[in-house]
Amino acid sequence: MDTIKSFKGYGKVDPAEEQAFRKKTRKRLIILIVSAIVLVAVIIGAVVGVVVHKGKSSSDDSVPASGMTPSASLKAVCSVTRYPSSCFSSIASQAGAFNTTDPEMFFKLSLRVAINETSKLSEIPSKLKEKTDDAQVKDALTVCETVFDDAVDRLTDSLSSMEVAEGEKLLSSSKIDDMKTWLSASITDQETCLDALDELNSTHYGNSSIPKDIRTAMENSTQFASNSLAIGTKIVNLLSQVKVPIHRRLLGFERSDSSGFPRWVSAGDRRLLQEINPTPNVTVAADGTGDFRTIKEAVDKVSKKSPTRFVIHIKKGTYKENVILDKHKWNVMMYGDGKTHTIVSGSLNFIDGTPTFSTATVAVAGKGFMAKDMTFINTAGAAKHQAVAFRSGSDQSVFYRCKFDAFQDTLYAHSNRQFYKDCDITGTIDFIFGNAAVVLQNCNIQPRQPLANQFNTITAQGKKDPNQNTGISIQKCTFSPLDTTLTAPTYLGRPWKEYSTTVIMQSEIGSFLQPVGWKEWVSNVDPPKTIFYAEYLNTGPGATVDQRVKWAGYKPTLTNAEAGKFTVGTFIQGNEWLPETSVSFEEAL
């Protein structure tokens, strides 16, 4: 049985590793401070050089920009990354690297490097499976196979988004946001493989070196993806913000109308979410009155990468099945007859041998998924530890009037951009977790009684790279116990990884919450200074911040401008896609 002192979660950080990281962080901070002025000067020189060079009518691309050689320009670009040496050497090895001083071209080359290296990972898990007879290790390696494949797709999507029609040549802020999202997801995908391996103890591996082999194989791919993300975030994004004509013209950031959802939700999708009974493509009914009796049969009818919405109506009833919509299932909408009537139920769990990633009752990865008026439940119970009710890696996914019910690890907001509106989320330990860019708005968040001697942590955010645009933003929600039996110490969350980011704002917090508010991941060890945890204008007896943790990375209050970065319109670029779903949302504070 887990206790407050001994509890181990999904991907737990080892205390020794934590201390080592903190020492490394201090060293990095000193280096950053010393080099900051030089770095800014170099980057400005590179950017200005590109502007001057592109403003000339000459077509001679071999002329160095503002006196900088291609090599110097590449070094300037790579200096913003976490791994400048590998950035320079890998990009320099590409054809054409020294025929340009254009940061955008270096960005493209960095993406190609990352794709090539990440693609090499695909065969490694299957080879390592031959080295073990342990079923749980094989299952963890199967997770690696899935997420490695997804990681390559995210990188490929990022590169493809830069290819536009002849003569158009536009690099919009929305495209940059897309690329940052997909590159962040690619890093998260690779990290998820390590999480799956790390949650098994050493006895599963015996004399094999499987975890070490995977980490060694991933070293280049993770660094190259991180390099691309840093360049896209700090260089390409900078050029866009200052209106530098990398291409002929830059598109401005469009604001949302009054419909309430992110603009990436189409008008048609908005109507579907607002309609009481949208016209379905297929109907699922357990009693045989629909096209299919199971949800899986309906999902099998969804064509690969469909550009049009496929609507599945799931009639009232309890559907005991595990459903997976892989990355090829695009634009699927499921809606039920109400969250008390349409229930999807599973019971896969970690204790019985399933990796946390694979325990989800329903898992979605294809972009544009929507769900409405349904409950997703994992009935494994507290004693079975990690048991996910729903996992989403679907970019621009929307969940409206849904319920997510389990104990530990209920809602796995794995990656990409996600929006939850008017939903109920119930659980115990880390029951809203992952590394998506996710906003929960007007939701009921309900901790429940865990096992004896356990504590509750509502969130566990897993940001691994400082340039990832990820985090958990909970706005205008209500935090209250599921029932009056809750006596366990309960916290708003705990930082899962080095750059964990979580903001609770404008929410009602009940008296059940521990006054310190938050819990460290490693007992009695403060999290690194690199996390970002904050609260903003919360109300209720649990919202008082006087006795909150004193972590360097925690802010008991934010300015309006700081809090505004975590709203729907800004944090998940919701005004770009949510209006299309017809789910109302509040774009700003």
Steps between C-alpha positions, in 0.01 A plus 500: 500500500629847415558746781574868504869425542535209262260589220641463153324641195526467125852597395615591853819704521774340704614720795866472402414600145299791638796630701734459204256691281487788748880530499502491122228765492704738718799455270285568194360816657849638558598424142182659369552818700858539380415439136166681480629833369724336241220269390252783449750694296580202278137414439406858421789507255381183332140614478583849379740349252227285353265799475762711325598218272142415403422865445760518225395443144808290434435131448848401611423278803868437563558855627533485880225685688625813678857371472421170673614179338258205476704325769472797735128529430447133574692532826284797594183307431622192687603709800132525605468122533567280800749296298692749281781259408270228368288767332794643308660170403174334390376793290845565357504145366196571281536596136460873451565590863785734408328659203265706714482733798121470527380385846188355343709275276701386800169421670392285206833319500467438875160340440644269235777398738247426775278298265791291374625423850157431655414267212793281602326421829214309340672160487673515838209395728427186298867399516510557876190285546711205387726555802231447763230253596334743741148579374486842666830607346371390160183706558707804594703459181176482306417843643840616371415373152175699500640826628813487282275468196291792621812708564612464139156610381511813718837597356389428145187709549718788620720486191203458265327805644786716376443393141252738332383566147733670254483875535306484827788456745325591821617418849208592726497515877245217497743281307772576749261406782422174320868418461578576863211276604604208281867526591404511867289189445789323327718554805217384727451186288863401542493576871191279535706199394737563789205547737365158402837337564571692820176402671624140512747416774841352429393141572312497169821563308724247673842514338379675188587862426176584320428840663860608448496380139185702428639814663824469303310452176279802575777742591540652155132497407391678817775759468422568134128540567583735787731699272227541238252612763743757640577644157132514409410661831782749541605586146219436252239622746708813566518575131123467478435724799716784368340463156824397332408385149645150515254441221325770307241572769410400854145444617385672817348316794127492450280549802192299574147619446238484776410135439715388791714218360855499364502595135645163404155356563315540171151646462376154407650346813351777713158408369559132573592572860205734552239285332304273730504206259747549214442279198739205544687303238446187710314416820615264774240335720559221748140385453544443129294798380798669333746421225738330743495361851855606590692826470800319356294382203396859430858627529613237251277668242690829522718544193866594544580869532153611401485877440129501583328445831387144582225503764425201723187505716531266797160431651443464872650192657825376652757388245765279658784528252834664443501727198804638317484765229854503359675787327328417170149560637449870434199721572292251695219620722330278758191611683279322746158543655641675806788430735272307736362287219782419254795339678815341360656275761834320525720361774855465365757598762867501588487249787361232269786557255395772255723806444331819618494634144301196387248485786267763351138396454494731197813638332510745208796619294356617166454875474171679550326255735184621676286340771173619653253376761685181598677340795835324475577282800771265620355271765829341613486685832759655729676173581597454136698828494544655154178448304418762236142577398591713197823583316519771236788582269258650249595848384218754519277260689186611685308340787161646592272392783696178552595313816834332570479261794775291661750515787872535419586661163141555384553747216822471300530824300801355321596754231389768252221760550190402696194678640257374766176683570229425760657162580527299823837348590525269800803324648769469764871509410618711205155469349552774241846441354711504185680753282235648275421869462164465671236738631218383725219753529188491720571142602426320827821355640424246769764323711382185673621283786811295401645197678589528867812714559500637145476866403320660205669713238261646246756580229841370387638692206788350300679776309851378419643770275490875579393584146195274496178703483328265743337517840173463691277807527190465718268799473166577666462145630363368828718286727291298745508149650305229322335419831527571872726200563814681377749518790829441315744791466419659165711735289450693177784308341868415491771573242565181305799617296762772486295768325153407624248779441160529669278802563174506698302818447160653572385174655303411812705284738337322793625465856623143443832628356819487706608859581840450331308441180759296314713188554860434397562196278788370708419512870664789683686614188394831346441480125750672268476875446412435138137402569218753462212457745258782575159606625290796392183650647365177645222507757365279776642380833775301328623793290691680776868505405652616832631154587584382149830333407807723476644346184708724278286392204164573667313830477210555741370773273539620142457827319216522250752481217664188644167326554388599151768273353305198629159582354328314217581765241871511579610173659337257257438752220136416561364793307656343191308172514241472776231718335461226241381253766205706623605442860484832679816613675648802670797613300657734754497554876 
